[in-house]
Every structure is written in C-alpha cells, then in structure tokens.
Amino acid sequence: MAVTVEVRAFVESDWASVWAILQATFAAGDTYAFAPDSTEQEIHHVWIEQPRATFVACDHDGTILGTYFIKPNQPGSGSHVSNCGYVVAATAEGRGIATTMCRHSQEQAIAMGFRAMQFNFVVSTNERAADLWQRLGFSIVGRLPSAFRHPRQGYVDVLVMYKQLAT
C-alpha cells in the first residue's frame, strides 16, 4: 500500500531515527557492504557528512520512514555522475517509499547539475531493489562476480546500474 510521503532535507535532529533505520539494515548484512558492526560515528560520517546532501522520507505525522544520500560518484572528471544510497525502514517496506525517494533523488541530481546517476553496488539477491531501479529507468551496465559476501547465501554477484539524466 503506497502512502503519502514528504521527502525533505535531513536535519541533525533526525539522526536518532535515521541511525535506527540504518543500523538495522546494516546489521542484517544482506544489502549493503557496510560491516554489520559499523559504529554510529562511522555511519554518520558516510551517510551525513560526506555526501553533498542527505534526505529523509516522512509520513503525515513526521515519522521518518526512509533516507537517502546523494553525492558525486567520482571526483574530478567523473563528478558529473551522481551516486545515491537508499534505506527504507523495515516497517515501511513495500509502501512506495524507495520509489518516492529515487524519483526525488533524480530531481535533486538534475537540480545539482549532475548528468547521470550510477549505483555501484546493488547486491544481486536484492531483487526488489534491482527490479525497482530498472522500472525507474536504470540499466544494468555491469556485473561483478561474487563481489558481495552474503550472510546466508555466500558470495553473490553485484550489479552496477546507470541512468542518463541529462544530455
């Protein structure tokens, strides 16, 4: 069931809620390469401090349901391609939050002057995400064999996905 979601810029008072969502996702160890025991300080640095911007998706009462960051995929001559990471709270999965955040991120990327978006590390067993990104216009442009150590399935492939945003 889709819900009405507001996506807005992250503010530091959101951190406790964002950290809870990220910590649960990373501890599961099946969709992101972050170590399951990553510290709060490490994740704050990667998710909040390093990106160009971080956003949260909230429901009608302000509850944070998901978060994403946007940054250049590479420095210098590769900085015209953006990169994003998205996480949805387990309690909000299947409600259109990732779709809303991905659409929002593409609008933000264009507004920030990015010409494309690349996802460097989509775990192949995360079929919901890979299918969603393809529905939203991303193509699989590469496959990294056995690049992710899945906690239950062992070594699995990683997908590199890409979408041109501007010509």
Residue frames relative to the residue before (quaternion, step in Angstrom):
aa qw qx qy qz dx dy dz
M 1.0000 0.0000 0.0000 0.0000 0.00 0.00 0.00
A 0.3428 -0.7393 0.5439 0.2002 3.59 -0.68 1.07
V 0.1804 -0.7651 0.6102 0.0985 3.53 -1.14 0.69
T 0.5146 -0.5916 0.5040 0.3622 3.52 -1.26 0.34
V 0.0424 -0.8159 0.5743 -0.0518 3.53 -0.69 1.15
E 0.2185 -0.7231 0.6376 0.1512 3.53 -1.13 0.75
V 0.1510 -0.7515 0.6347 0.0985 3.56 -0.89 0.94
R 0.0597 0.7996 -0.5896 0.0973 3.54 -0.76 1.09
A 0.6545 -0.5040 0.3877 0.4091 3.54 -1.29 0.30
F 0.5223 -0.6176 0.5026 0.3053 3.53 -1.12 0.78
V 0.0608 -0.7316 0.6758 0.0660 3.55 -1.21 0.70
E 0.6614 -0.5684 0.3109 0.3781 3.55 -1.05 0.75
S 0.6144 0.5503 -0.3603 0.4357 3.62 1.09 -0.53
D 0.5746 0.5737 -0.3739 0.4482 3.60 1.29 -0.14
W 0.4836 0.7401 -0.4113 0.2220 3.57 1.17 -0.56
A 0.6427 0.5340 -0.3558 0.4185 3.63 0.80 -0.86
S 0.6819 0.4714 -0.2870 0.4800 3.59 0.93 -0.85
V 0.6488 0.5071 -0.3141 0.4725 3.58 0.96 -0.86
W 0.6491 0.5217 -0.3201 0.4518 3.58 0.88 -0.90
A 0.6389 0.5278 -0.3363 0.4473 3.62 0.92 -0.82
I 0.6610 0.4957 -0.2992 0.4773 3.60 0.98 -0.85
L 0.6842 0.4833 -0.2859 0.4654 3.58 0.86 -0.97
Q 0.6501 0.5344 -0.3223 0.4336 3.57 0.88 -0.93
A 0.6628 0.4993 -0.3071 0.4660 3.60 0.91 -0.88
T 0.6666 0.5020 -0.3001 0.4622 3.58 0.95 -0.87
F 0.7104 0.4531 -0.2716 0.4650 3.58 0.80 -0.97
A 0.6141 0.5485 -0.3478 0.4484 3.60 1.07 -0.65
A 0.6045 0.5554 -0.3561 0.4464 3.59 1.10 -0.63
G 0.2589 -0.8443 0.4403 0.1620 3.56 1.18 -0.58
D 0.6258 0.5988 -0.3276 0.3775 3.61 1.19 0.22
T 0.7636 0.3376 -0.2102 0.5086 3.62 1.22 -0.03
Y 0.7695 0.2477 -0.1461 0.5702 3.61 1.15 -0.43
A 0.5024 -0.6775 0.4606 0.2765 3.55 -1.13 0.67
F 0.4209 0.6900 -0.4896 0.3271 3.62 1.20 -0.02
A 0.5285 -0.6098 0.4777 0.3474 3.56 -1.04 0.73
P 0.5531 -0.6398 0.4157 0.3344 3.61 -0.89 0.86
D 0.7373 0.3802 -0.2267 0.5104 3.59 1.13 -0.54
S 0.2121 0.7898 -0.5415 0.1950 3.60 1.16 0.56
T 0.4413 -0.7082 0.4864 0.2591 3.55 -0.98 0.83
E 0.6541 -0.5029 0.3971 0.4019 3.51 -1.28 0.38
Q 0.6505 0.5192 -0.3155 0.4557 3.58 0.95 -0.85
E 0.6462 0.5203 -0.3194 0.4579 3.61 0.94 -0.85
I 0.7030 0.4586 -0.2728 0.4702 3.56 0.86 -0.96
H 0.5967 0.5466 -0.3676 0.4583 3.61 1.01 -0.67
H 0.6479 0.5253 -0.3168 0.4515 3.56 0.93 -0.87
V 0.7210 0.4521 -0.2457 0.4642 3.59 0.83 -1.02
W 0.7591 0.4092 -0.2130 0.4593 3.61 0.87 -0.93
I 0.7885 0.3241 -0.1499 0.5008 3.59 1.04 -0.75
E 0.7654 0.4167 -0.2173 0.4397 3.58 0.72 -1.07
Q 0.7226 0.4690 -0.2629 0.4345 3.62 0.84 -0.89
P 0.6723 0.5147 -0.3383 0.4107 3.66 0.81 -0.81
R 0.6025 -0.5328 0.4449 0.3939 3.53 -1.30 0.29
A 0.7834 -0.0954 0.0771 0.6093 3.60 1.08 -0.76
T 0.1577 -0.7408 0.6443 0.1055 3.52 -1.31 0.52
F 0.1372 -0.7946 0.5906 0.0307 3.55 -1.05 0.86
V 0.2030 -0.7405 0.6230 0.1492 3.53 -1.33 0.36
A 0.2770 -0.7139 0.6173 0.1802 3.53 -1.24 0.61
C 0.0766 -0.8215 0.5646 -0.0218 3.56 -0.71 1.14
D 0.4140 -0.6727 0.5415 0.2877 3.55 -1.17 0.56
H 0.7928 -0.3639 0.2173 0.4379 3.58 -1.33 0.00
D 0.7414 0.3857 -0.2412 0.4933 3.62 1.08 -0.54
G 0.6367 -0.5739 0.3097 0.4114 3.57 1.27 0.29
T 0.4350 0.6884 -0.4703 0.3403 3.61 1.25 0.03
I 0.3757 -0.7289 0.5293 0.2177 3.56 -0.82 1.00
L 0.1681 -0.8170 0.5506 0.0327 3.54 -0.70 1.20
G 0.8028 -0.0371 0.0496 0.5930 3.57 1.22 -0.43
T 0.1570 -0.7725 0.6100 0.0805 3.51 -1.34 0.21
Y 0.0162 0.7747 -0.6313 -0.0318 3.53 -1.27 0.43
F 0.2349 -0.7281 0.6197 0.1752 3.51 -1.33 0.39
I 0.1520 -0.7491 0.6350 0.1118 3.53 -1.34 0.35
K 0.1167 0.7736 -0.6107 0.1225 3.52 -1.00 0.93
P 0.6085 -0.4940 0.4283 0.4497 3.58 -1.24 0.09
N 0.4923 -0.6610 0.4772 0.3050 3.56 -1.00 0.78
Q 0.7798 0.0335 0.0110 0.6251 3.56 1.10 -0.77
P 0.5197 -0.6185 0.4667 0.3599 3.60 -1.18 0.33
G 0.8238 0.3306 -0.1731 0.4267 3.53 -1.36 -0.05
S 0.8684 -0.0405 0.0539 0.4913 3.53 -0.79 -1.06
G 0.6875 0.4272 -0.2909 0.5101 3.60 1.26 -0.08
S 0.4669 0.7328 -0.4066 0.2823 3.58 1.28 0.02
H 0.5577 0.5956 -0.4011 0.4163 3.61 1.24 -0.01
V 0.6396 0.4573 -0.3168 0.5305 3.60 1.33 -0.07
S 0.2872 -0.7736 0.5439 0.1525 3.57 -0.78 1.03
N 0.1621 -0.7323 0.6514 0.1149 3.49 -1.39 0.30
C 0.0640 -0.7932 0.6054 0.0151 3.55 -1.05 0.81
G 0.1360 -0.7300 0.6569 0.1312 3.49 -1.36 0.36
Y 0.1232 -0.8070 0.5773 0.0174 3.57 -0.90 0.95
V 0.0375 0.7677 -0.6397 0.0082 3.55 -1.10 0.73
V 0.1546 -0.7635 0.6243 0.0594 3.53 -1.01 0.97
A 0.5363 -0.6117 0.4718 0.3399 3.57 -1.03 0.79
A 0.5854 -0.6026 0.4115 0.3532 3.57 -0.99 0.82
T 0.6713 0.5149 -0.2953 0.4439 3.58 1.03 -0.76
A 0.7219 0.4159 -0.2355 0.5005 3.60 1.26 -0.29
E 0.3968 0.7366 -0.4743 0.2740 3.61 1.23 0.04
G 0.8030 0.2940 -0.2268 0.4662 3.55 -1.14 0.72
R 0.6229 0.5577 -0.3314 0.4371 3.57 1.25 0.24
G 0.6383 -0.5739 0.3201 0.4010 3.59 1.21 0.37
I 0.3934 0.7393 -0.4743 0.2716 3.60 1.22 0.14
A 0.6722 0.4900 -0.3075 0.4620 3.61 0.85 -0.92
T 0.6172 0.5421 -0.3407 0.4573 3.58 1.01 -0.77
T 0.6669 0.5029 -0.2915 0.4663 3.55 0.89 -0.99
M 0.6821 0.4810 -0.2986 0.4628 3.59 0.88 -0.90
C 0.6518 0.5109 -0.3312 0.4522 3.61 0.94 -0.78
R 0.6406 0.5033 -0.3300 0.4769 3.59 0.95 -0.78
H 0.6412 0.5233 -0.3114 0.4670 3.57 0.97 -0.91
S 0.6678 0.5128 -0.3101 0.4415 3.58 0.90 -0.91
Q 0.6338 0.5207 -0.3416 0.4587 3.59 1.02 -0.67
E 0.6275 0.5149 -0.3274 0.4837 3.58 1.05 -0.76
Q 0.6581 0.5033 -0.3043 0.4701 3.58 0.95 -0.89
A 0.6330 0.5434 -0.3331 0.4395 3.58 0.94 -0.87
I 0.6620 0.4923 -0.3034 0.4768 3.58 0.90 -0.91
A 0.6603 0.5089 -0.3070 0.4591 3.60 0.94 -0.89
M 0.6876 0.4660 -0.2686 0.4877 3.60 1.14 -0.65
G 0.5868 -0.6219 0.3495 0.3830 3.58 1.29 0.01
F 0.4355 0.6740 -0.4838 0.3493 3.60 1.20 0.23
R 0.3383 -0.7580 0.5309 0.1706 3.57 -1.12 0.71
A 0.7909 0.0880 -0.0331 0.6047 3.58 1.26 -0.34
M 0.2386 -0.7351 0.6108 0.1723 3.55 -1.36 0.14
Q 0.0572 -0.7966 0.6018 -0.0040 3.54 -0.96 0.94
F 0.1839 -0.7294 0.6495 0.1108 3.52 -1.09 0.86
N 0.3003 -0.8227 0.4668 0.1226 3.56 -0.44 1.26
F 0.8315 0.1732 0.0071 0.5279 3.56 1.03 -0.73
V 0.1619 0.7693 -0.5924 0.1760 3.58 0.43 1.23
V 0.3571 -0.7479 0.5183 0.2109 3.57 -0.43 1.22
S 0.4979 -0.7121 0.4097 0.2777 3.58 -0.67 1.13
T 0.6498 0.5100 -0.3269 0.4592 3.60 1.09 -0.54
N 0.5772 0.5339 -0.3774 0.4893 3.59 1.30 -0.13
E 0.0625 -0.8695 0.4899 0.0091 3.53 0.70 1.19
R 0.5952 0.5663 -0.3759 0.4286 3.62 1.03 -0.66
A 0.6799 0.4769 -0.2943 0.4729 3.57 0.90 -0.91
A 0.6667 0.5035 -0.3159 0.4498 3.60 0.80 -0.95
D 0.6545 0.5032 -0.3093 0.4720 3.59 0.96 -0.83
L 0.6491 0.5167 -0.3169 0.4596 3.59 0.94 -0.87
W 0.6688 0.4943 -0.3214 0.4529 3.59 0.80 -0.95
Q 0.6444 0.5061 -0.3294 0.4691 3.60 1.00 -0.72
R 0.6333 0.5169 -0.3361 0.4678 3.62 0.98 -0.74
L 0.7081 0.4351 -0.2483 0.4977 3.58 1.15 -0.64
G 0.7019 -0.5376 0.2413 0.4001 3.56 1.22 0.49
F 0.5140 0.6296 -0.4310 0.3920 3.61 1.23 0.13
S 0.2463 -0.7480 0.6000 0.1406 3.54 -1.16 0.69
I 0.4275 -0.6333 0.5691 0.3039 3.53 -1.20 0.56
V 0.0831 -0.8293 0.5526 0.0026 3.56 -0.51 1.20
G 0.8050 0.0664 -0.0504 0.5874 3.55 1.26 -0.08
R 0.1526 -0.7504 0.6371 0.0876 3.52 -1.30 0.47
L 0.1786 -0.7768 0.5993 0.0748 3.55 -0.80 1.08
P 0.3316 -0.7882 0.4803 0.1950 3.60 -0.25 1.23
S 0.8763 -0.0087 -0.0227 0.4812 3.54 -1.00 0.98
A 0.3354 0.7917 -0.4566 0.2286 3.60 1.13 0.61
F 0.7395 0.3334 -0.2065 0.5471 3.62 1.24 -0.23
R 0.2792 -0.7462 0.5847 0.1529 3.53 -0.97 0.94
H 0.1845 -0.8086 0.5560 0.0539 3.55 -0.12 1.38
P 0.5190 -0.6884 0.4028 0.3073 3.62 -0.84 0.89
R 0.7710 0.3058 -0.1819 0.5281 3.62 1.14 -0.46
Q 0.7699 0.3776 -0.1884 0.4787 3.60 1.04 -0.72
G 0.5088 -0.6536 0.4227 0.3677 3.58 1.25 0.03
Y 0.7781 -0.3046 0.2378 0.4952 3.56 -1.16 -0.59
V 0.0064 0.7940 -0.6049 0.0597 3.55 -0.76 1.15
D 0.6093 -0.5785 0.4132 0.3512 3.54 -1.28 0.45
V 0.2480 -0.7174 0.6309 0.1604 3.50 -1.38 0.40
L 0.2972 -0.7547 0.5646 0.1530 3.56 -1.05 0.85
V 0.2083 -0.7023 0.6620 0.1584 3.53 -1.22 0.64
M 0.0623 -0.8171 0.5728 -0.0209 3.57 -0.70 1.13
Y 0.0944 -0.8168 0.5682 -0.0346 3.55 -1.05 0.87
K 0.0208 0.7718 -0.6356 0.0009 3.51 -1.21 0.66
Q 0.3581 -0.6970 0.5814 0.2190 3.55 -0.94 0.96
L 0.2169 -0.7981 0.5528 0.1023 3.59 -0.85 0.98
A 0.7952 0.0607 0.0060 0.6033 3.58 1.08 -0.74
T 0.3970 -0.7216 0.5134 0.2410 3.55 -1.16 0.56
